[in-house]
């Protein structure tokens, strides 16, 4: 007797691996962020020097990649949850593409104000 459908090679497994990668990435970000907060104990000058680095364009790119990781991890986690419980998902490809579309839409909605705030360039 088979209780769950299980995972097979293909779209579902690729998205499962990407989910694991984004999970490790988000955990790494939390650890790095905690280490930066520890700089508060070393003095105001060291903390200010790190914060001045945070205003570089490279950090904006990293922040945008972090936003993509958060969005993908969240929406794909919901997809995995529904699949594991057996709700609403029959075809892995269709729901995987839906996750990608929603990630792109939400990313663009969130990216525009962040980009405008960071650069001062008004896009719309």
DRENTISE-841851 format. One record per atom (N, C-alpha, C, CB): residue number from 1; residue in three letters; atom name; y negated, z negated, x negated. Coordinates in steps of 0.2 Angstrom, whole numbers, always signed. Atoms other than C-alpha are relative to their C-alpha. Glycine has a CB too. Example, Ala and Ser with C-alpha at 12.3 -4.5 7.8 and 13.67 -1.06 7.14 Angstrom:
<sites>
pos/code/site/c2/c3/c1
1/ALA/N/+6/+0/-4
1/ALA/CA/+22/-39/-62
1/ALA/C/-6/+0/-4
1/ALA/CB/+0/-6/+5
2/SER/N/+6/+1/+4
2/SER/CA/+5/-36/-68
2/SER/C/-5/-3/+4
2/SER/CB/-2/+7/-2
</sites>
This chain:
<sites>
pos/code/site/c2/c3/c1
1/UNK/N/+6/+0/-4
1/UNK/CA/+0/+0/+0
1/UNK/C/-6/+0/-4
1/UNK/CB/+0/-6/+5
2/UNK/N/+6/+0/+4
2/UNK/CA/-17/+5/-7
2/UNK/C/-5/-2/+4
2/UNK/CB/-1/+8/-2
3/UNK/N/+5/+4/-3
3/UNK/CA/-31/-6/-3
3/UNK/C/-7/+4/-1
3/UNK/CB/-1/-7/-2
4/UNK/N/+6/-4/+1
4/UNK/CA/-45/+4/-11
4/UNK/C/+1/+7/-3
4/UNK/CB/-5/-4/-5
5/UNK/N/-1/-7/+2
5/UNK/CA/-47/+22/-16
5/UNK/C/+0/+0/-8
5/UNK/CB/-6/+4/+2
6/UNK/N/-1/+0/+7
6/UNK/CA/-50/+18/-34
6/UNK/C/-5/+5/-3
6/UNK/CB/+7/+1/-3
7/UNK/N/+4/-5/+3
7/UNK/CA/-60/+28/-47
7/UNK/C/+4/+5/-4
7/UNK/CB/-5/-4/-5
8/UNK/N/-3/-6/+3
8/UNK/CA/-55/+45/-54
8/UNK/C/-5/+3/-5
8/UNK/CB/+3/+5/+5
9/UNK/N/+4/-3/+4
9/UNK/CA/-62/+55/-68
9/UNK/C/-5/+5/+4
9/UNK/CB/+3/+4/-5
10/UNK/N/+5/-4/-3
10/UNK/CA/-78/+64/-62
10/UNK/C/-6/-3/+1
10/UNK/CB/+3/+2/+7
11/UNK/N/+7/+3/-2
11/UNK/CA/-95/+60/-54
11/UNK/C/+0/-7/+0
11/UNK/CB/-2/+4/+6
12/UNK/N/+0/+7/-1
12/UNK/CA/-90/+43/-49
12/UNK/C/+1/-4/-6
12/UNK/CB/+6/-2/+5
13/UNK/N/-1/+4/+6
13/UNK/CA/-84/+37/-66
13/UNK/C/-6/+1/-4
13/UNK/CB/+6/+3/-4
14/UNK/N/+6/-1/+5
14/UNK/CA/-99/+45/-75
14/UNK/C/-6/-5/+3
14/UNK/CB/-2/+8/+1
15/UNK/N/+6/+5/-3
15/UNK/CA/-111/+35/-63
15/UNK/C/+2/-7/-1
15/UNK/CB/-1/+2/+7
16/UNK/N/-3/+7/+2
16/UNK/CA/-100/+20/-66
16/UNK/C/-2/-2/-7
16/UNK/CB/+7/-1/+1
17/UNK/N/+1/+2/+7
17/UNK/CA/-102/+21/-85
17/UNK/C/-8/+0/-1
17/UNK/CB/+3/+6/-4
18/UNK/N/+7/+0/+0
18/UNK/CA/-121/+25/-83
18/UNK/C/-3/-7/+3
18/UNK/CB/-3/+6/+4
19/UNK/N/+2/+7/-3
19/UNK/CA/-122/+9/-72
19/UNK/C/+1/-5/-6
19/UNK/CB/+4/-1/+6
20/UNK/N/-2/+5/+6
20/UNK/CA/-114/-1/-87
20/UNK/C/-5/+1/-5
20/UNK/CB/+7/+1/-2
21/UNK/N/+5/-1/+5
21/UNK/CA/-126/+7/-99
21/UNK/C/-7/-3/+2
21/UNK/CB/+0/+7/-2
22/UNK/N/+6/+3/-2
22/UNK/CA/-141/+3/-89
22/UNK/C/+0/-7/+1
22/UNK/CB/-2/+3/+7
23/UNK/N/-1/+8/-1
23/UNK/CA/-135/-15/-86
23/UNK/C/-1/-3/-7
23/UNK/CB/+7/-2/+3
24/UNK/N/+1/+3/+7
24/UNK/CA/-134/-18/-105
24/UNK/C/-7/+1/-2
24/UNK/CB/+5/+4/-5
25/UNK/N/+7/-1/+1
25/UNK/CA/-151/-10/-107
25/UNK/C/-4/-5/+3
25/UNK/CB/-2/+8/+2
26/UNK/N/+5/+5/-3
26/UNK/CA/-159/-21/-95
26/UNK/C/+1/-7/-2
26/UNK/CB/+2/+0/+8
27/UNK/N/-2/+6/+3
27/UNK/CA/-150/-36/-102
27/UNK/C/-4/-1/-7
27/UNK/CB/+7/-1/-1
28/UNK/N/+4/+0/+6
28/UNK/CA/-157/-31/-119
28/UNK/C/-7/-1/+0
28/UNK/CB/+2/+7/-4
29/UNK/N/+7/+0/-1
29/UNK/CA/-174/-29/-112
29/UNK/C/-2/-8/+1
29/UNK/CB/-2/+4/+6
30/UNK/N/+1/+7/-2
30/UNK/CA/-173/-47/-105
30/UNK/C/+0/-4/-6
30/UNK/CB/+5/-3/+5
31/UNK/N/+0/+4/+6
31/UNK/CA/-168/-54/-122
31/UNK/C/-6/+1/-5
31/UNK/CB/+6/+2/-4
32/UNK/N/+6/-1/+4
32/UNK/CA/-182/-45/-131
32/UNK/C/-6/-3/+3
32/UNK/CB/-1/+8/-1
33/UNK/N/+6/+3/-4
33/UNK/CA/-195/-50/-118
33/UNK/C/+0/-8/-1
33/UNK/CB/+1/+1/+7
34/UNK/N/+0/+7/+2
34/UNK/CA/-189/-68/-121
34/UNK/C/-2/-2/-7
34/UNK/CB/+7/-3/+2
35/UNK/N/+2/+1/+7
35/UNK/CA/-191/-67/-140
35/UNK/C/-7/+1/+0
35/UNK/CB/+4/+5/-4
36/UNK/N/+8/-1/+0
36/UNK/CA/-209/-60/-137
36/UNK/C/-3/-6/+3
36/UNK/CB/-2/+6/+4
37/UNK/N/+3/+6/-3
37/UNK/CA/-213/-75/-126
37/UNK/C/+1/-6/-5
37/UNK/CB/+4/-2/+6
38/UNK/N/-1/+5/+5
38/UNK/CA/-206/-86/-140
38/UNK/C/-6/+0/-5
38/UNK/CB/+7/+0/-4
39/UNK/N/+5/-1/+5
39/UNK/CA/-220/-79/-151
39/UNK/C/-6/-5/+2
39/UNK/CB/-3/+7/+0
40/UNK/N/+5/+5/-3
40/UNK/CA/-232/-90/-140
40/UNK/C/+0/-7/-4
40/UNK/CB/+1/-1/+7
41/UNK/N/-1/+6/+4
41/UNK/CA/-225/-105/-150
41/UNK/C/-2/+1/-7
41/UNK/CB/+7/-2/+1
42/UNK/N/+1/-1/+7
42/UNK/CA/-229/-97/-167
42/UNK/C/-8/+1/-1
42/UNK/CB/+3/+6/-2
43/UNK/N/+7/+0/+1
43/UNK/CA/-248/-96/-163
43/UNK/C/-3/+6/+3
43/UNK/CB/-2/+1/-7
44/UNK/N/+4/-5/-4
44/UNK/CA/-261/-86/-154
44/UNK/C/+0/+7/-4
44/UNK/CB/-6/-2/+2
45/UNK/N/+1/-6/+4
45/UNK/CA/-263/-73/-169
45/UNK/C/+6/+4/+0
45/UNK/CB/-2/-2/-7
46/UNK/N/-6/-5/-1
46/UNK/CA/-245/-67/-169
46/UNK/C/+1/+3/+6
46/UNK/CB/+6/-5/-3
47/UNK/N/-1/-2/-6
47/UNK/CA/-244/-66/-151
47/UNK/C/-5/+6/+2
47/UNK/CB/-1/-6/+5
48/UNK/N/+6/-5/-1
48/UNK/CA/-261/-56/-150
48/UNK/C/+2/+6/-4
48/UNK/CB/-6/-2/-2
49/UNK/N/-2/-6/+3
49/UNK/CA/-254/-44/-163
49/UNK/C/+5/+4/+3
49/UNK/CB/+2/-2/-8
50/UNK/N/-6/-3/-4
50/UNK/CA/-238/-41/-153
50/UNK/C/-3/+3/+6
50/UNK/CB/+5/-5/+1
51/UNK/N/+3/-3/-7
51/UNK/CA/-248/-38/-137
51/UNK/C/-5/+6/-2
51/UNK/CB/-5/-6/+3
52/UNK/N/+4/-6/+2
52/UNK/CA/-260/-26/-146
52/UNK/C/+5/+6/-1
52/UNK/CB/-4/-1/-6
53/UNK/N/-5/-5/+0
53/UNK/CA/-244/-16/-150
53/UNK/C/+2/+3/+6
53/UNK/CB/+6/-2/-4
54/UNK/N/-2/-2/-7
54/UNK/CA/-240/-16/-132
54/UNK/C/-4/+5/+3
54/UNK/CB/+1/-6/+4
55/UNK/N/+4/-5/-3
55/UNK/CA/-254/-4/-128
55/UNK/C/+0/+7/-4
55/UNK/CB/-8/-3/-1
56/UNK/N/-1/-6/+3
56/UNK/CA/-247/+10/-138
56/UNK/C/+3/+5/+4
56/UNK/CB/+4/+0/-7
57/UNK/N/-3/-4/-5
57/UNK/CA/-242/+26/-130
57/UNK/C/+8/+0/+0
57/UNK/CB/-2/+7/-2
58/UNK/N/-7/+1/+1
58/UNK/CA/-224/+23/-137
58/UNK/C/+3/-5/+5
58/UNK/CB/+2/-1/-7
59/UNK/N/-2/+5/-5
59/UNK/CA/-223/+8/-126
59/UNK/C/+0/+2/+7
59/UNK/CB/-4/-7/-1
60/UNK/N/+0/-3/-7
60/UNK/CA/-228/+17/-111
60/UNK/C/+6/+4/+1
60/UNK/CB/-7/+5/+1
61/UNK/N/-6/-4/+0
61/UNK/CA/-214/+29/-114
61/UNK/C/+6/-5/+1
61/UNK/CB/+1/+5/-6
62/UNK/N/-5/+5/-1
62/UNK/CA/-202/+14/-116
62/UNK/C/+0/-3/+7
62/UNK/CB/+0/-5/-5
63/UNK/N/+1/+3/-7
63/UNK/CA/-209/+6/-100
63/UNK/C/+2/+5/+5
63/UNK/CB/-7/-2/+1
64/UNK/N/-2/-5/-5
64/UNK/CA/-206/+22/-90
64/UNK/C/+8/+1/+0
64/UNK/CB/-3/+7/-2
65/UNK/N/-7/+0/+1
65/UNK/CA/-188/+23/-97
65/UNK/C/+3/-6/+3
65/UNK/CB/+2/+1/-7
66/UNK/N/-2/+6/-3
66/UNK/CA/-186/+5/-92
66/UNK/C/+0/+0/+8
66/UNK/CB/-4/-6/-2
67/UNK/N/+0/-1/-7
67/UNK/CA/-192/+9/-74
67/UNK/C/+5/+5/+2
67/UNK/CB/-7/+3/+2
68/UNK/N/-5/-4/-2
68/UNK/CA/-180/+23/-73
68/UNK/C/+7/-4/+0
68/UNK/CB/+1/+6/-5
69/UNK/N/-6/+4/+1
69/UNK/CA/-166/+11/-79
69/UNK/C/+1/-5/+6
69/UNK/CB/+1/-3/-7
70/UNK/N/+0/+5/-5
70/UNK/CA/-171/-2/-66
70/UNK/C/+2/+4/+7
70/UNK/CB/-6/-3/+1
71/UNK/N/-2/-4/-6
71/UNK/CA/-171/+11/-52
71/UNK/C/+7/+3/+1
71/UNK/CB/-5/+6/+1
72/UNK/N/-7/-2/+0
72/UNK/CA/-155/+19/-57
72/UNK/C/+5/-5/+1
72/UNK/CB/+1/+4/-6
73/UNK/N/-5/+5/+0
73/UNK/CA/-146/+3/-59
73/UNK/C/+0/-3/+7
73/UNK/CB/-2/-5/-5
74/UNK/N/+0/+3/-7
74/UNK/CA/-152/-4/-42
74/UNK/C/+3/+5/+5
74/UNK/CB/-7/-1/+2
75/UNK/N/-3/-5/-5
75/UNK/CA/-148/+12/-32
75/UNK/C/+7/+1/-1
75/UNK/CB/-4/+6/+0
76/UNK/N/-7/-1/+2
76/UNK/CA/-132/+15/-41
76/UNK/C/+4/-6/+2
76/UNK/CB/+1/+3/-7
77/UNK/N/-3/+6/-1
77/UNK/CA/-127/-3/-39
77/UNK/C/+2/+0/+8
77/UNK/CB/-4/-6/-2
78/UNK/N/-1/+0/-7
78/UNK/CA/-129/-1/-20
78/UNK/C/+5/+5/+2
78/UNK/CB/-7/+2/+4
79/UNK/N/-5/-5/-1
79/UNK/CA/-119/+15/-21
79/UNK/C/+7/-3/-1
79/UNK/CB/-1/+6/-4
80/UNK/N/-6/+3/+2
80/UNK/CA/-105/+6/-30
80/UNK/C/+3/-5/+5
80/UNK/CB/+0/-3/-7
81/UNK/N/-2/+5/-5
81/UNK/CA/-105/-8/-18
81/UNK/C/+3/+3/+6
81/UNK/CB/-6/-5/+2
82/UNK/N/-3/-3/-6
82/UNK/CA/-103/+3/-3
82/UNK/C/+6/+3/-1
82/UNK/CB/-5/+5/+2
83/UNK/N/-7/-4/+1
83/UNK/CA/-89/+13/-11
83/UNK/C/+5/-5/-1
83/UNK/CB/-1/+4/-7
84/UNK/N/-5/+5/+1
84/UNK/CA/-80/-3/-16
84/UNK/C/+2/-3/+6
84/UNK/CB/-2/-5/-5
85/UNK/N/-2/+3/-6
85/UNK/CA/-81/-10/+1
85/UNK/C/+3/+5/+5
85/UNK/CB/-7/-3/+3
86/UNK/N/-2/-5/-4
86/UNK/CA/-77/+6/+9
86/UNK/C/-4/+3/+6
86/UNK/CB/+7/-2/+3
87/UNK/N/+5/-2/-5
87/UNK/CA/-93/+10/+19
87/UNK/C/-3/+6/-2
87/UNK/CB/-5/-6/+0
88/UNK/N/+5/-6/+0
88/UNK/CA/-101/+26/+22
88/UNK/C/+1/+5/-6
88/UNK/CB/-7/-2/+0
89/UNK/N/-1/-5/+6
89/UNK/CA/-94/+35/+6
89/UNK/C/+6/+3/+0
89/UNK/CB/-2/-4/-6
90/UNK/N/-7/-4/+0
90/UNK/CA/-81/+49/+7
90/UNK/C/+0/+4/-6
90/UNK/CB/+0/+4/+6
91/UNK/N/+1/-4/+6
91/UNK/CA/-88/+60/-7
91/UNK/C/-4/-3/-5
91/UNK/CB/-2/+7/+3
92/UNK/N/+4/+3/+5
92/UNK/CA/-94/+53/-23
92/UNK/C/-6/+5/-2
92/UNK/CB/+5/-1/-6
93/UNK/N/+5/-5/+3
93/UNK/CA/-104/+69/-28
93/UNK/C/-6/+0/+5
93/UNK/CB/+3/+7/+0
94/UNK/N/+6/+0/-5
94/UNK/CA/-115/+69/-12
94/UNK/C/-4/-6/-1
94/UNK/CB/+3/+1/+7
95/UNK/N/+3/+6/+0
95/UNK/CA/-119/+51/-13
95/UNK/C/-3/-1/-7
95/UNK/CB/+4/-6/+1
96/UNK/N/+3/+0/+7
96/UNK/CA/-122/+52/-32
96/UNK/C/-6/+4/-1
96/UNK/CB/+5/+2/-5
97/UNK/N/+6/-4/+0
97/UNK/CA/-134/+66/-30
97/UNK/C/-6/-3/+4
97/UNK/CB/+1/+7/+3
98/UNK/N/+5/+4/-4
98/UNK/CA/-143/+56/-16
98/UNK/C/-3/-5/-4
98/UNK/CB/+3/-3/+6
99/UNK/N/+3/+5/+5
99/UNK/CA/-145/+42/-29
99/UNK/C/-5/+3/-4
99/UNK/CB/+6/-4/-3
100/UNK/N/+5/-3/+4
100/UNK/CA/-153/+54/-41
100/UNK/C/-6/+2/+3
100/UNK/CB/+4/+6/-4
101/UNK/N/+6/-2/-4
101/UNK/CA/-165/+61/-28
101/UNK/C/-4/-6/+1
101/UNK/CB/+2/+4/+6
102/UNK/N/+4/+6/-2
102/UNK/CA/-170/+44/-23
102/UNK/C/-3/-3/-6
102/UNK/CB/+4/-6/+4
103/UNK/N/+2/+3/+6
103/UNK/CA/-172/+38/-41
103/UNK/C/-6/+4/-2
103/UNK/CB/+5/+0/-6
104/UNK/N/+6/-4/+2
104/UNK/CA/-184/+53/-45
104/UNK/C/-6/-1/+5
104/UNK/CB/+3/+8/+0
105/UNK/N/+6/+1/-5
105/UNK/CA/-194/+51/-29
105/UNK/C/-3/-7/-1
105/UNK/CB/+3/+0/+7
106/UNK/N/+2/+7/+1
106/UNK/CA/-196/+32/-32
106/UNK/C/-4/+0/-7
106/UNK/CB/+5/-5/+1
107/UNK/N/+3/+0/+6
107/UNK/CA/-200/+35/-50
107/UNK/C/-7/+3/+0
107/UNK/CB/+5/+4/-5
108/UNK/N/+7/-4/+0
108/UNK/CA/-214/+48/-47
108/UNK/C/-5/-5/+4
108/UNK/CB/+1/+6/+4
109/UNK/N/+4/+4/-3
109/UNK/CA/-221/+36/-34
109/UNK/C/-3/-6/-4
109/UNK/CB/+3/-3/+7
110/UNK/N/+2/+5/+4
110/UNK/CA/-222/+22/-46
110/UNK/C/-3/+2/-7
110/UNK/CB/+6/-5/-2
111/UNK/N/+3/-2/+7
111/UNK/CA/-226/+32/-62
111/UNK/C/-7/+2/+1
111/UNK/CB/+4/+6/-2
112/UNK/N/+7/-3/+0
112/UNK/CA/-242/+40/-56
112/UNK/C/-5/-6/+0
112/UNK/CB/-1/+3/+7
113/UNK/N/+5/+6/+1
113/UNK/CA/-252/+23/-54
113/UNK/C/+0/-3/-7
113/UNK/CB/+1/-5/+6
114/UNK/N/-1/+3/+7
114/UNK/CA/-245/+16/-70
114/UNK/C/-3/+5/-5
114/UNK/CB/+8/-1/-2
115/UNK/N/+2/-5/+4
115/UNK/CA/-249/+32/-79
115/UNK/C/-8/+0/+0
115/UNK/CB/+2/+7/+1
116/UNK/N/+7/+0/-1
116/UNK/CA/-267/+32/-72
116/UNK/C/-3/-6/-3
116/UNK/CB/-2/+1/+7
117/UNK/N/+2/+6/+2
117/UNK/CA/-269/+14/-76
117/UNK/C/+0/+0/-8
117/UNK/CB/+4/-6/+3
118/UNK/N/-1/+0/+7
118/UNK/CA/-263/+16/-94
118/UNK/C/-5/+5/-4
118/UNK/CB/+7/+1/-2
119/UNK/N/+4/-5/+4
119/UNK/CA/-272/+32/-99
119/UNK/C/-7/+1/+3
119/UNK/CB/+4/+6/+1
120/UNK/N/+7/-1/-3
120/UNK/CA/-287/+32/-87
120/UNK/C/-1/+7/+3
120/UNK/CB/-5/-1/-5
121/UNK/N/+0/-7/-3
121/UNK/CA/-282/+50/-82
121/UNK/C/+2/+0/+7
121/UNK/CB/+4/+5/-4
122/UNK/N/-1/-1/-7
122/UNK/CA/-283/+53/-63
122/UNK/C/+5/+6/+1
122/UNK/CB/-6/-1/+4
123/UNK/N/-4/-6/-1
123/UNK/CA/-268/+64/-58
123/UNK/C/-1/+2/+7
123/UNK/CB/+7/-2/-1
124/UNK/N/+1/-2/-7
124/UNK/CA/-271/+64/-39
124/UNK/C/-6/-3/+3
124/UNK/CB/+6/-1/+4
</sites>
